[in-house]
Amino acid sequence: MSELIIPPSKRLVVLSGRAHPQLGQEVADALGTSLCPISAYDFANGEIFVRFQESVRGCDAFVIQSHTTPINTWIMEQLIMVDALKRASAKRITVIAPFYGYARQDKKHRGREPISARLMADLFKSAGADRLITVDLHTAQIQGFFDGPVDHLFALPLLADHVAARVDRERITVVSPDAGRVRVAEKWTDILGAPLAIIHKRRDPDTPNQVRMLEVVGDVQDRVCVVVDDMIDTGGTIAQAAETLFDNGAADVIVAATHGILSPPATARLSESRISEVVVTNTLPIPEDRRFDKLTILSIAPLLAKAIYEVFTDGSVTRMFEDA
């Protein structure tokens, strides 16, 4: 990425919560700036206190927080940071949630269910956020939940470049693990010039994280199958998808996903599977006990830094993906 030059006439302030400080520091480094010093701690009963250690009056503030475990704690901390910025007279407040919490609850499947993704957007707006930046939402419709600009970034070019450098494109078949990921998978096929296959599955509505695989639609015989998804949580869907592909004659399986949640027993499932590589980004912190030999972690920081730069300088975020 070319050097990002911050206009001297405007004041940029980048702040990071405690959920993933390494990512916040990477973003600040890519921008050639420093993170705003923050005093943050928990009271004995779990309440969160935040105070900025320098003035933020009149600034263009970007608040980075990864919604990782314990997810409710870190969402609350980001809301409190936004509120503090608003009360300290920041000129504009942009929430950066590389992984948008509660994105899977974007609609009502049955009666008496919440639409938690909408609630999240309302909370950030009420706290004082003017804008949202996020990466690979579970569904694109979530962009409409926030009453303000939403910059929806894509990790696809980063992930696809990694896969293309590792595997002969002539051997690749892009695989969507379910019908809901087909549009994303089609973008992969455009970039890699590869055919598409789809795994038809059915999820048990009464048992979360339990999936029953059915059949593969498309030719995977003797192909290197690249299974693409937005997130890997417990790894159940991905592991079953890989076995289904091998049962249908796949020569190899690579998994590429933006968000590596990796809730137990994901590490065991994926490391013990016949998958040759699992590629994710660092939108979420991945502790050492959830890492394994087949796991590759790519940094999303340059992408976030470029988006911040475009927003701060009144440039075009859309232009970042026009060739993707």
C-alpha positions as CSV (number, residue, x, y, z in Angstrom):
1,M,0.0,0.0,0.0
2,S,1.3,3.5,-0.9
3,E,2.1,5.9,1.9
4,L,-1.0,7.6,3.4
5,I,-0.5,11.3,3.9
6,I,-2.8,12.9,6.4
7,P,-3.8,16.5,5.6
8,P,-2.4,18.9,8.2
9,S,-5.7,21.0,8.2
10,K,-7.7,18.1,9.8
11,R,-7.2,16.2,13.0
12,L,-7.4,12.4,12.9
13,V,-7.7,10.5,16.1
14,V,-7.6,6.7,16.1
15,L,-8.8,4.9,19.2
16,S,-8.7,1.2,20.1
17,G,-10.7,-0.7,22.7
18,R,-9.1,-3.5,24.7
19,A,-10.6,-6.4,22.7
20,H,-7.8,-6.5,20.1
21,P,-5.2,-3.8,20.7
22,Q,-2.7,-5.5,18.3
23,L,-5.0,-4.8,15.4
24,G,-5.6,-1.2,16.5
25,Q,-1.8,-0.6,16.7
26,E,-1.4,-2.1,13.2
27,V,-4.0,0.2,11.8
28,A,-2.4,3.2,13.5
29,D,1.1,2.2,12.2
30,A,-0.3,1.9,8.6
31,L,-1.7,5.4,8.9
32,G,1.6,6.8,10.3
33,T,-0.1,8.0,13.5
34,S,-0.4,6.9,17.1
35,L,-3.3,5.5,19.0
36,C,-5.0,7.9,21.4
37,P,-4.0,7.0,24.9
38,I,-6.9,5.7,26.9
39,S,-7.5,4.8,30.5
40,A,-9.9,1.9,30.7
41,Y,-10.7,-0.6,33.4
42,D,-13.5,-2.6,35.0
43,F,-15.1,-2.0,38.3
44,A,-15.5,-4.9,40.7
45,N,-19.1,-5.5,39.5
46,G,-18.0,-5.6,35.8
47,E,-19.0,-2.0,34.8
48,I,-16.5,-0.4,32.4
49,F,-14.8,3.0,32.8
50,V,-13.2,4.8,29.9
51,R,-11.4,8.1,29.7
52,F,-9.3,9.6,26.9
53,Q,-6.0,11.0,28.1
54,E,-5.9,13.8,25.5
55,S,-8.3,16.3,24.0
56,V,-10.6,15.0,21.2
57,R,-12.5,18.2,20.7
58,G,-13.2,18.9,17.0
59,C,-11.4,15.7,15.8
60,D,-12.4,13.1,13.3
61,A,-12.5,10.0,15.6
62,F,-12.3,6.4,14.5
63,V,-13.1,3.8,17.2
64,I,-11.8,0.3,16.5
65,Q,-13.1,-2.6,18.5
66,S,-13.3,-6.3,17.6
67,H,-16.5,-8.0,18.9
68,T,-14.8,-11.0,20.2
69,T,-15.3,-13.1,23.4
70,P,-16.6,-11.9,25.8
71,I,-18.6,-10.2,23.0
72,N,-21.1,-8.3,25.2
73,T,-18.3,-6.7,27.2
74,W,-16.4,-5.4,24.2
75,I,-19.6,-4.1,22.5
76,M,-20.4,-2.2,25.6
77,E,-16.9,-0.8,25.9
78,Q,-17.1,0.5,22.3
79,L,-20.5,2.1,23.0
80,I,-19.1,3.8,26.1
81,M,-16.1,5.1,24.0
82,V,-18.5,6.5,21.5
83,D,-20.5,8.2,24.2
84,A,-17.4,9.7,25.7
85,L,-16.3,11.0,22.3
86,K,-19.7,12.6,21.8
87,R,-19.6,14.3,25.2
88,A,-16.0,15.5,24.6
89,S,-17.1,17.3,21.4
90,A,-15.5,15.1,18.7
91,K,-16.6,16.5,15.3
92,R,-17.3,13.1,13.7
93,I,-17.3,9.6,15.2
94,T,-16.8,6.5,13.1
95,V,-17.3,3.1,14.6
96,I,-15.0,0.4,13.2
97,A,-16.3,-3.1,13.9
98,P,-14.2,-5.4,11.8
99,F,-16.5,-8.2,12.9
100,Y,-20.0,-6.9,13.5
101,G,-21.5,-8.6,16.6
102,Y,-24.9,-10.3,16.3
103,A,-24.8,-10.2,12.5
104,R,-26.3,-13.7,12.3
105,Q,-29.5,-12.4,13.9
106,D,-30.5,-10.2,11.0
107,K,-34.1,-11.4,10.6
108,K,-36.8,-13.3,12.3
109,H,-36.9,-16.9,11.3
110,R,-39.8,-17.7,13.7
111,G,-42.1,-15.7,15.9
112,R,-40.9,-14.1,19.2
113,E,-37.3,-13.8,18.0
114,P,-35.2,-10.6,18.1
115,I,-33.5,-8.8,15.2
116,S,-30.3,-8.2,17.2
117,A,-28.3,-6.9,14.2
118,R,-30.7,-4.0,14.0
119,L,-30.6,-3.4,17.7
120,M,-26.8,-3.2,17.5
121,A,-27.1,-0.5,14.8
122,D,-29.6,1.5,16.9
123,L,-27.3,1.3,20.0
124,F,-24.4,2.8,18.1
125,K,-26.5,5.5,16.6
126,S,-28.0,6.4,20.1
127,A,-24.5,6.4,21.6
128,G,-23.4,9.1,19.0
129,A,-21.9,7.3,16.1
130,D,-22.1,9.1,12.7
131,R,-20.7,6.3,10.5
132,L,-19.9,2.6,10.6
133,I,-17.1,0.7,8.9
134,T,-17.2,-3.1,9.0
135,V,-15.8,-6.1,7.1
136,D,-17.8,-8.8,5.3
137,L,-21.1,-8.6,7.0
138,H,-23.0,-11.9,7.3
139,T,-25.7,-10.4,5.1
140,A,-25.5,-7.1,3.1
141,Q,-29.0,-6.0,4.3
142,I,-27.5,-5.1,7.7
143,Q,-26.1,-1.9,6.0
144,G,-29.6,-0.6,6.0
145,F,-30.1,-1.0,9.7
146,F,-27.8,2.0,10.6
147,D,-29.2,5.5,10.1
148,G,-26.1,6.9,8.5
149,P,-23.3,5.9,6.1
150,V,-22.0,2.4,6.3
151,D,-18.7,1.4,4.6
152,H,-18.9,-2.4,3.9
153,L,-15.3,-3.6,3.3
154,F,-14.4,-6.9,1.6
155,A,-11.5,-9.2,2.5
156,L,-12.0,-11.2,-0.7
157,P,-9.0,-9.6,-2.6
158,L,-6.7,-10.3,0.3
159,L,-7.8,-13.9,0.7
160,A,-8.0,-14.7,-3.0
161,D,-4.5,-13.4,-3.7
162,H,-3.2,-15.7,-1.0
163,V,-5.0,-18.7,-2.5
164,A,-4.0,-17.9,-6.0
165,A,-0.3,-17.6,-5.1
166,R,-0.5,-21.1,-3.5
167,V,-2.5,-23.1,-6.0
168,D,-2.6,-23.5,-9.8
169,R,-5.8,-21.6,-10.8
170,E,-6.5,-24.3,-13.4
171,R,-7.1,-26.8,-10.7
172,I,-9.4,-24.7,-8.4
173,T,-13.1,-25.1,-7.9
174,V,-14.7,-22.5,-5.6
175,V,-17.2,-24.0,-3.2
176,S,-20.1,-22.3,-1.5
177,P,-20.9,-24.2,1.8
178,D,-24.6,-23.2,1.5
179,A,-27.0,-21.4,-0.8
180,G,-26.6,-18.2,1.2
181,R,-22.9,-17.8,0.3
182,V,-23.4,-18.3,-3.5
183,R,-23.1,-14.6,-4.3
184,V,-19.8,-14.3,-2.4
185,A,-18.5,-17.5,-4.0
186,E,-19.4,-16.1,-7.5
187,K,-17.2,-13.1,-6.8
188,W,-14.4,-15.6,-6.0
189,T,-14.9,-17.4,-9.3
190,D,-14.7,-14.0,-11.2
191,I,-11.3,-13.3,-9.5
192,L,-9.8,-16.7,-9.8
193,G,-11.4,-17.7,-13.1
194,A,-12.6,-20.9,-11.5
195,P,-15.8,-22.9,-11.7
196,L,-18.4,-23.0,-8.9
197,A,-19.8,-25.8,-6.8
198,I,-22.4,-25.6,-4.1
199,I,-23.0,-27.8,-1.1
200,H,-26.7,-28.1,-0.3
201,K,-27.3,-28.4,3.4
202,R,-30.0,-28.3,6.0
203,R,-29.6,-26.9,9.5
204,D,-31.6,-28.3,12.4
205,P,-33.6,-25.2,13.7
206,D,-33.9,-26.6,17.2
207,T,-30.2,-27.4,17.6
208,P,-27.8,-24.5,17.0
209,N,-24.5,-25.2,15.2
210,Q,-25.7,-28.6,14.0
211,V,-25.7,-29.1,10.3
212,R,-26.7,-32.1,8.1
213,M,-24.9,-32.1,4.7
214,L,-26.8,-33.4,1.7
215,E,-25.1,-33.2,-1.7
216,V,-22.6,-31.4,-3.9
217,V,-23.9,-29.5,-6.9
218,G,-21.0,-29.1,-9.4
219,D,-17.9,-31.0,-10.5
220,V,-15.2,-31.4,-7.7
221,Q,-13.6,-34.6,-9.0
222,D,-9.8,-34.3,-8.7
223,R,-10.1,-30.6,-8.0
224,V,-8.6,-28.3,-5.4
225,C,-11.7,-27.1,-3.7
226,V,-11.6,-23.7,-2.0
227,V,-14.5,-23.4,0.4
228,V,-15.3,-19.8,1.1
229,D,-17.4,-18.3,3.9
230,D,-17.7,-15.2,6.0
231,M,-16.9,-16.8,9.3
232,I,-15.8,-20.0,11.0
233,D,-17.3,-20.5,14.4
234,T,-17.3,-24.0,15.8
235,G,-16.1,-25.4,12.5
236,G,-18.9,-27.9,12.2
237,T,-20.2,-26.7,8.8
238,I,-16.7,-26.4,7.4
239,A,-15.5,-29.8,8.6
240,Q,-18.6,-31.5,7.2
241,A,-18.3,-29.6,3.9
242,A,-14.7,-30.8,3.5
243,E,-15.7,-34.5,4.2
244,T,-18.5,-34.2,1.7
245,L,-16.1,-32.8,-0.9
246,F,-13.6,-35.6,-0.3
247,D,-16.4,-38.1,-0.5
248,N,-17.2,-36.7,-4.0
249,G,-13.6,-37.0,-5.2
250,A,-11.9,-33.7,-4.3
251,A,-8.1,-33.8,-4.5
252,D,-7.7,-31.2,-1.8
253,V,-9.7,-28.7,0.3
254,I,-8.6,-25.2,1.3
255,V,-10.9,-23.1,3.5
256,A,-10.9,-19.3,3.3
257,A,-13.0,-17.2,5.6
258,T,-12.8,-13.6,6.8
259,H,-13.7,-14.0,10.5
260,G,-11.9,-16.7,12.6
261,I,-14.2,-17.0,15.6
262,L,-13.0,-20.5,16.2
263,S,-15.2,-21.3,19.2
264,P,-14.4,-24.8,20.8
265,P,-14.2,-27.4,19.3
266,A,-13.2,-25.6,16.1
267,T,-9.5,-26.0,16.5
268,A,-9.7,-29.8,17.1
269,R,-12.2,-30.3,14.3
270,L,-10.2,-28.4,11.7
271,S,-6.7,-29.6,12.8
272,E,-7.9,-33.2,12.7
273,S,-9.7,-32.9,9.4
274,R,-8.2,-33.6,5.9
275,I,-8.3,-29.8,5.1
276,S,-4.8,-28.7,4.0
277,E,-5.1,-25.0,5.0
278,V,-7.5,-22.7,6.8
279,V,-7.0,-19.1,5.8
280,V,-8.6,-16.3,7.9
281,T,-7.9,-12.6,8.7
282,N,-7.2,-11.0,12.0
283,T,-10.6,-9.2,12.3
284,L,-10.8,-11.1,15.5
285,P,-7.9,-11.9,17.9
286,I,-7.0,-15.6,17.8
287,P,-5.3,-16.7,21.0
288,E,-2.4,-19.2,20.9
289,D,-4.6,-22.0,22.3
290,R,-6.9,-21.7,19.2
291,R,-4.2,-21.7,16.6
292,F,-3.0,-24.9,14.8
293,D,-0.5,-25.8,12.1
294,K,-2.9,-25.5,9.2
295,L,-4.1,-22.0,10.2
296,T,-2.9,-19.0,8.2
297,I,-3.8,-15.5,9.5
298,L,-3.7,-12.5,7.2
299,S,-3.7,-8.9,8.4
300,I,-6.8,-6.8,7.6
301,A,-5.1,-3.7,9.0
302,P,-3.9,-2.2,5.6
303,L,-7.5,-2.5,4.4
304,L,-8.9,-0.8,7.4
305,A,-6.2,1.9,7.3
306,K,-7.0,2.6,3.7
307,A,-10.7,2.9,4.4
308,I,-10.1,5.3,7.3
309,Y,-7.9,7.4,5.1
310,E,-10.5,7.6,2.3
311,V,-13.2,8.6,4.8
312,F,-11.0,11.1,6.6
313,T,-9.9,12.8,3.3
314,D,-13.4,12.7,1.8
315,G,-12.2,10.2,-0.8
316,S,-14.0,7.1,-2.1
317,V,-14.2,3.8,-0.2
318,T,-16.1,2.3,-3.1
319,R,-13.1,2.9,-5.4
320,M,-11.0,0.5,-3.3
321,F,-13.0,-2.5,-4.6
322,E,-13.9,-1.4,-8.1
323,D,-11.3,-3.8,-9.6
324,A,-12.0,-6.6,-7.1
